[in-house]
Amino acid sequence: MSEESPSNVTEFSVSELAGELKKTIETSFDHVRVRGELGRVTLARSGHMYADIKDDKAVLNTVMWKGSVSRLPFKPEEGLEVVAEGRLSIYQGRSNYQLIADFMRPAGAGALMALLEERKKKLAAEGLFDERHKKPLPYLPRTVGVVTSPTGAVIRDILHRIRERFPVRVIVWPALVQGDRAAAQIEAGIRGFNAMPPGDRPDVLIVGRGGGSIEDLWPFNEESVVRAAFESEIPLISAVGHETDTTLIDYVSDARAPTPTGAAEIAVPVRNDLIMAVEERAQSLTRALSRRVRHDADRLRASRLPRLETLIAQKRQSLDYLDAGLRGGLSSAIKSKHIDLARCGSRLRTDPLSKDAREARRRLADTSKRARPALQRLIDTQRQQLSAKGNLLEALSYQATLARGFAVVRDEGGAILRSAKAVASGEHLTVTLGDGRIDARVLGEGVEKAPPPPTPLPKAKPAPAAPKKEPPQGDLF
């Protein structure tokens, strides 16, 4: 096997080769413009943006440093077609070529309109455009806040119109209205006015600028500005562009003006018109008051009080008429009652009452005669039943059993013994017979009488028979 001849090609390390490629690419492609669709978009915590610009055949890794990202006039989103300008470079750690972008913009008005429509649908779905969130504008504000450029024609038109209509205090919050930093300044103006103390805070806000292209008006379509306008506690009037221009802030504002001048006309009324209205109402009130005074004067003259003697004379005459009528009425009433009493007395006689009393006495005597035998039969029947139940009770009582020679034996606790096995030798017992009780002590199988001597129980005397009661004689009532 023959040895290979040495080569004269320069030998590079990996890092040296990567560095040479980096120099060549950056020199050959130091300024390029690329058009494509944004793929992956990542905003790092450092503020740098990493994204992919792609078409249907290739993908270009793109990096935009923090300073360039802050100057973007729009928010890069996935799927948006853009035009990026910058230089090509190589990331030596991975040998990947990438675009270091210094500037990026949407690829034409069509892309911006598509982004605007997508953002509009998103905010509408969250309810930011609902009419129920709209706040009423104050009729006569004391202070008007304006967020706009302090050097443009817009602020001059607003101040001029407010001076003409109704001079009030105007506070201007300077803000860029075009460019990459405009959205942040407009948002800061809206939130700054709302953060002011209640005594110094404006009663109404105007956010506006003049007309322009969609790119010029884009800061008023940024989501941060729209949300700041929605969250404003102060009623807000949007006046962006001309009457045909529409931005997203118009949908969340409490009122939309076609021009900044129109916003001033919405914010304050016409002072001269108010003065004329007040004067007309004052004159109307004066005329009404004069008519009322004249009317009340006429009524007062027509309602003069009559003389005191006339009033008393009429009342005295009425009293005399009433007294005469009362006397005659009382006499007639007394006579009528006498006649009624006489008629009632003629109908009252004692004969019917005497007859009713005799009849009642006869019925009472008959009832007494019939009740006496029935009561005697009832008493006899109850006495027989009582005697039978007494005999049955005597036959079933345990004293009768004891009289036939049986006994009841109890232990020291008084419990009845039913078996000889339940007693022990030496235990004291109580024996109950038919005629008395014996205290005993157990001596094995025999029983020894124990002192004290038994105390005989007294014999139960039969209950005396209830004396037979004779039924009462005479009337029961």
C-alpha positions as a printed Julia matrix, in Angstrom:
477×3 Matrix{Float64}:
    0.0     0.0     0.0
    1.51    3.31   -1.12
    1.57    6.38    1.08
   -0.51    9.39    0.02
    1.34   12.49   -1.09
    1.17   15.43    1.3
   -1.44   18.13    0.46
   -0.73   21.87    0.34
   -4.29   22.85    1.5
   -4.3    25.04    4.58
   -5.49   23.29    7.71
   -8.09   25.11    9.93
   -9.48   24.32   13.34
  -13.26   24.24   13.66
  -13.39   27.62   15.38
  -10.97   29.15   12.85
  -13.09   27.9     9.97
  -16.24   29.24   11.62
  -14.58   32.6    12.12
  -13.47   32.8     8.46
  -17.0    31.93    7.31
  -18.41   34.59    9.65
  -16.12   37.24    8.15
  -16.96   36.19    4.59
  -20.75   36.19    5.16
  -20.8    39.44    7.1
  -18.67   41.11    4.41
  -20.69   39.77    1.48
  -24.11   40.23    3.09
  -23.61   43.26    5.3
  -27.03   44.7     4.36
  -29.89   42.54    3.14
  -33.68   42.9     2.98
  -35.74   39.73    3.46
  -39.48   39.2     3.06
  -41.27   36.26    4.64
  -43.73   35.02    7.23
  -42.93   35.11   10.94
  -42.81   31.66   12.48
  -41.57   31.18   16.01
  -41.39   34.53   17.87
  -39.69   34.62   21.3
  -39.08   37.75   23.39
  -36.36   36.99   25.95
  -36.24   38.49   29.42
  -33.25   40.54   28.28
  -35.49   42.29   25.72
  -33.92   40.63   22.67
  -36.23   38.96   20.13
  -35.58   35.62   18.45
  -37.75   34.69   15.5
  -37.95   32.63   12.32
  -38.66   34.21    8.92
  -39.8    31.51    6.51
  -41.41   30.76    3.21
  -42.57   27.45    1.76
  -38.98   26.22    1.15
  -36.63   27.64    3.77
  -36.34   29.09    7.28
  -34.03   31.94    8.33
  -33.13   32.34   11.99
  -33.47   36.0    12.95
  -32.2    37.96   15.94
  -33.18   41.52   16.86
  -31.42   43.21   19.74
  -33.29   45.06   22.52
  -32.68   48.57   21.15
  -34.17   47.68   17.75
  -37.11   45.83   19.34
  -38.09   48.94   21.32
  -38.32   50.94   18.06
  -40.72   48.54   16.32
  -43.98   50.28   15.31
  -45.96   47.05   15.78
  -45.91   43.87   17.84
  -44.42   40.92   15.9
  -46.78   37.95   15.94
  -46.58   34.49   14.44
  -48.08   34.26   10.96
  -47.54   37.95   10.1
  -45.77   38.66    6.78
  -42.92   41.11    7.35
  -39.98   42.78    5.62
  -36.77   42.7     7.7
  -33.52   44.57    7.05
  -30.12   43.81    8.56
  -26.99   41.76    8.03
  -26.21   38.08    7.86
  -23.94   36.56   10.47
  -22.98   33.17   11.88
  -23.49   31.93   15.41
  -20.14   30.15   15.8
  -21.27   28.0    18.72
  -23.62   26.04   16.43
  -22.32   27.0    12.98
  -25.77   28.44   12.11
  -26.17   31.45    9.91
  -28.73   34.02   11.02
  -30.09   37.47   10.24
  -29.24   40.26   12.65
  -32.27   42.5    11.95
  -32.09   46.23   12.6
  -35.55   47.08   11.26
  -38.78   45.19   10.6
  -42.16   46.25    9.29
  -45.3    44.47    8.1
  -45.26   43.6     4.41
  -47.74   46.18    3.14
  -51.07   47.53    4.33
  -52.77   44.2     3.73
  -50.72   42.52    6.44
  -51.48   45.32    8.87
  -55.19   45.12    8.1
  -55.14   41.37    8.69
  -53.37   41.9    12.01
  -55.8    44.66   12.92
  -58.81   42.47   12.16
  -57.41   39.58   14.19
  -56.69   41.84   17.17
  -60.15   43.41   16.89
  -61.82   39.97   17.07
  -59.72   39.04   20.08
  -60.58   42.18   22.07
  -64.25   41.99   21.06
  -64.4    38.41   22.34
  -63.15   39.66   25.71
  -66.04   42.15   25.87
  -63.97   45.33   25.69
  -66.23   46.82   23.02
  -69.56   46.2    24.83
  -71.84   49.23   25.18
  -72.5    48.43   28.85
  -68.96   49.58   29.66
  -69.47   53.07   28.19
  -69.42   55.9    30.75
  -71.5    59.08   30.34
  -69.63   62.29   29.59
  -69.95   65.18   32.06
  -72.13   68.01   30.78
  -69.88   70.81   32.02
  -66.38   69.59   32.94
  -64.12   71.82   35.01
  -60.89   70.28   33.66
  -60.16   68.65   30.3
  -57.14   66.36   29.86
  -55.57   65.97   26.4
  -53.1    63.25   25.38
  -51.43   64.31   22.13
  -48.33   65.9    20.68
  -47.71   69.32   22.3
  -46.33   70.82   19.06
  -48.85   69.69   16.44
  -51.89   71.39   15.0
  -54.18   69.07   16.96
  -53.57   70.67   20.35
  -53.91   74.16   18.86
  -57.29   73.26   17.31
  -58.53   71.75   20.57
  -57.45   74.73   22.71
  -58.9    77.22   20.21
  -62.26   75.43   20.07
  -62.51   75.11   23.87
  -61.71   78.85   24.27
  -64.46   79.71   21.79
  -67.1    77.45   23.31
  -66.5    77.41   27.07
  -63.1    78.31   28.55
  -62.11   75.64   31.08
  -58.85   74.35   32.5
  -56.92   72.18   30.01
  -54.05   69.85   30.98
  -51.88   68.51   28.15
  -49.95   65.26   28.54
  -47.18   65.39   25.91
  -46.92   62.17   23.9
  -45.65   61.04   20.54
  -48.52   60.07   18.25
  -46.46   58.31   15.59
  -43.51   55.95   15.61
  -42.2    53.05   17.63
  -42.37   54.81   21.05
  -45.76   56.42   20.56
  -47.87   53.56   21.99
  -45.97   53.51   25.29
  -46.28   57.29   25.72
  -49.99   57.34   24.88
  -50.63   54.54   27.37
  -48.6    56.4    30.01
  -50.67   59.54   29.41
  -54.01   57.76   29.9
  -52.87   55.93   33.01
  -51.1    59.02   34.35
  -54.24   61.14   34.22
  -56.19   58.4    36.05
  -53.52   58.23   38.75
  -53.82   61.95   39.62
  -55.53   63.0    42.9
  -59.3    63.47   42.58
  -59.08   67.24   43.04
  -56.59   67.7    40.2
  -57.75   64.89   37.92
  -59.53   65.91   34.68
  -63.24   65.28   34.32
  -62.9    64.09   30.7
  -59.99   62.96   28.48
  -59.31   63.58   24.79
  -56.85   61.27   23.02
  -56.15   62.3    19.44
  -53.96   63.11   16.5
  -54.4    64.19   12.89
  -54.93   61.98    9.87
  -52.41   59.65    8.27
  -51.8    56.21    6.82
  -52.52   53.0     8.69
  -48.86   52.82    9.63
  -49.02   56.35   11.07
  -52.14   55.55   13.12
  -50.89   52.13   14.24
  -49.95   53.18   17.84
  -53.69   53.66   18.51
  -54.26   50.02   17.48
  -51.76   48.62   19.96
  -53.3    46.36   22.59
  -51.65   48.22   25.47
  -53.25   51.52   24.41
  -56.66   49.91   23.89
  -56.61   48.28   27.34
  -55.49   51.52   29.0
  -58.44   53.34   27.4
  -60.83   50.57   28.48
  -59.58   50.65   32.09
  -59.74   54.47   32.33
  -62.04   55.65   35.12
  -62.22   59.08   33.46
  -64.64   59.28   30.48
  -62.53   59.25   27.3
  -63.13   60.76   23.85
  -61.09   59.38   20.94
  -60.23   61.76   18.1
  -57.76   59.89   15.91
  -57.39   60.82   12.23
  -60.19   62.01   10.01
  -63.81   60.91    9.99
  -63.05   57.94    7.69
  -60.16   56.67    9.84
  -60.97   54.01   12.43
  -58.65   52.63   15.09
  -59.22   50.15   17.91
  -59.23   52.88   20.55
  -62.42   54.21   18.92
  -64.25   51.01   19.93
  -63.38   51.21   23.64
  -63.68   54.98   24.1
  -66.82   56.39   25.7
  -67.33   58.74   22.72
  -65.72   59.06   19.28
  -65.17   62.38   17.52
  -64.58   62.6    13.75
  -61.77   65.14   14.3
  -59.87   66.63   17.26
  -61.92   69.81   16.82
  -65.08   67.72   17.06
  -63.74   66.2    20.28
  -63.5    69.68   21.83
  -67.09   70.37   20.77
  -68.23   67.13   22.43
  -66.26   67.82   25.62
  -67.68   71.28   26.46
  -70.95   73.09   25.61
  -71.22   76.57   24.08
  -70.98   79.15   26.84
  -73.03   81.79   25.0
  -75.8    79.28   24.37
  -75.87   78.47   28.09
  -75.97   82.15   29.0
  -78.87   82.72   26.6
  -80.72   79.69   27.94
  -80.21   80.87   31.53
  -81.43   84.37   30.63
  -84.5    83.01   28.87
  -85.34   80.83   31.85
  -84.79   83.75   34.22
  -87.19   85.9    32.19
  -89.68   83.05   32.1
  -89.45   82.65   35.87
  -89.89   86.41   36.33
  -93.01   86.44   34.19
  -94.4    83.4    35.97
  -93.72   84.98   39.36
  -95.48   88.21   38.32
  -98.52   86.26   37.14
  -98.6    84.35   40.4
  -98.38   87.5    42.5
 -101.22   89.13   40.56
 -103.35   86.01   40.83
 -102.77   85.71   44.59
 -103.55   89.41   45.05
 -106.86   88.97   43.23
 -107.74   85.98   45.36
 -106.86   87.87   48.52
 -109.12   90.8    47.6
 -111.96   88.4    46.71
 -111.65   86.49   49.98
 -112.02   89.36   52.5
 -113.52   88.19   55.82
 -117.09   89.42   56.71
 -117.78   91.47   59.86
 -117.66   89.62   63.19
 -121.21   90.66   64.16
 -122.57   89.16   60.94
 -120.87   85.82   61.55
 -122.12   85.65   65.17
 -125.69   86.65   64.26
 -125.97   83.86   61.69
 -124.67   81.26   64.13
 -126.97   82.51   66.9
 -130.01   82.24   64.66
 -129.04   78.72   63.65
 -128.68   77.79   67.34
 -132.19   79.07   68.12
 -133.64   76.98   65.32
 -131.88   73.9    66.57
 -133.01   74.46   70.18
 -136.64   74.81   69.17
 -136.49   71.69   67.06
 -134.82   69.74   69.85
 -137.5    70.59   72.39
 -140.34   69.61   70.09
 -138.58   66.42   69.13
 -138.06   65.36   72.75
 -141.74   65.89   73.58
 -142.87   63.87   70.59
 -140.43   61.07   71.45
 -141.66   60.87   75.07
 -145.29   60.67   73.99
 -144.51   57.94   71.5
 -142.68   55.85   74.11
 -145.62   56.2    76.57
 -147.97   54.84   73.93
 -145.64   51.89   73.2
 -145.32   51.11   76.93
 -149.09   51.08   77.36
 -149.49   48.66   74.45
 -146.9    46.29   75.88
 -148.46   46.41   79.36
 -151.87   45.41   78.0
 -150.39   42.29   76.46
 -148.7    41.18   79.74
 -151.07   38.9    81.92
 -150.26   36.5    84.81
 -152.79   33.78   83.89
 -150.6    32.11   81.22
 -147.61   32.11   83.58
 -149.6    30.44   86.4
 -150.89   27.77   84.04
 -147.36   27.0    82.83
 -146.08   26.7    86.42
 -148.84   24.2    87.39
 -148.14   22.07   84.33
 -144.42   21.98   85.11
 -145.06   20.97   88.74
 -147.28   18.06   87.62
 -144.64   16.77   85.21
 -142.01   16.96   87.97
 -144.16   14.82   90.36
 -144.71   12.14   87.7
 -141.0    11.99   86.96
 -140.16   11.6    90.68
 -142.56    8.62   91.06
 -141.06    6.82   88.07
 -137.45    7.49   89.05
 -137.65    6.08   92.63
 -138.07    2.29   91.7
 -135.5     2.55   88.91
 -132.93    4.04   91.31
 -133.54    1.25   93.85
 -133.0    -1.45   91.19
 -129.73    0.18   90.11
 -128.44    0.26   93.73
 -129.3    -3.45   94.29
 -127.51   -4.49   91.11
 -124.34   -2.58   92.06
 -124.37   -4.1    95.59
 -124.58   -7.66   94.19
 -121.69   -7.04   91.78
 -119.57   -5.61   94.59
 -120.23   -8.66   96.83
 -119.29  -11.09   94.03
 -116.04   -9.29   93.31
 -115.18   -9.28   97.05
 -115.69  -13.06   97.3
 -113.52  -13.58   94.2
 -110.77  -11.41   95.66
 -110.87  -13.37   98.95
 -110.6   -16.68   97.11
 -107.64  -15.53   95.01
 -105.62  -13.83   97.8
 -102.48  -15.58   99.09
 -103.68  -15.23  102.75
 -106.31  -17.9   102.04
 -103.56  -20.2   100.77
 -101.51  -19.62  103.91
 -104.55  -20.46  106.06
 -104.6   -23.92  104.43
 -101.09  -24.71  105.89
  -98.74  -23.16  103.37
  -95.93  -20.72  104.24
  -93.85  -18.05  102.45
  -90.06  -18.15  103.18
  -87.91  -15.03  102.56
  -84.18  -14.5   102.94
  -82.53  -11.65  104.82
  -83.07   -9.32  101.87
  -86.79  -10.06  101.74
  -86.65  -12.11   98.52
  -88.94  -15.2    98.34
  -87.05  -18.5    98.35
  -88.12  -21.15   95.86
  -85.33  -23.72   96.42
  -83.48  -25.15   99.44
  -80.23  -24.85   97.55
  -80.51  -21.06   97.62
  -79.85  -20.89  101.43
  -76.65  -21.44  103.41
  -76.08  -22.67  106.94
  -76.47  -19.96  109.52
  -78.53  -17.7   107.26
  -81.51  -15.95  108.85
  -84.9   -16.5   107.23
  -88.39  -15.12  107.68
  -91.33  -17.58  107.48
  -94.8   -16.14  106.99
  -97.78  -18.37  108.04
 -101.47  -17.8   107.96
 -101.59  -16.31  111.45
  -98.18  -14.68  111.85
  -94.45  -14.48  111.04
  -91.49  -16.56  112.37
  -87.8   -15.57  112.28
  -85.57  -18.66  111.79
  -81.88  -19.59  111.24
  -80.66  -22.41  109.01
  -78.87  -25.29  110.93
  -77.79  -27.65  108.21
  -80.83  -29.63  107.15
  -82.88  -28.51  110.17
  -84.28  -25.13  111.08
  -83.68  -23.53  114.48
  -85.93  -20.84  115.83
  -83.99  -17.7   116.44
  -84.81  -14.86  118.8
  -86.7   -12.68  119.01
  -89.93  -14.6   119.37
  -92.23  -14.3   116.41
  -94.61  -11.42  116.35
  -98.03  -12.69  115.31
  -99.75  -10.7   112.63
 -103.18   -9.43  113.55
 -105.94  -11.14  111.69
 -107.53   -9.11  109.04
 -111.03   -8.17  109.98
 -113.61   -8.47  107.25
 -114.75   -5.15  105.98
 -118.15   -4.26  107.35
 -120.87   -4.4   104.8
 -122.04   -1.07  103.61
 -125.31   -0.19  105.24
 -128.23   -0.4   102.94
 -129.39    3.05  102.15
 -133.04    3.6   101.78
 -134.01    5.86   98.92
 -135.06    9.27  100.07
 -138.67    9.77  100.64
 -140.66   12.46   99.08
 -139.83   14.47   95.98
 -136.35   14.13   94.39
 -136.29   17.78   93.41
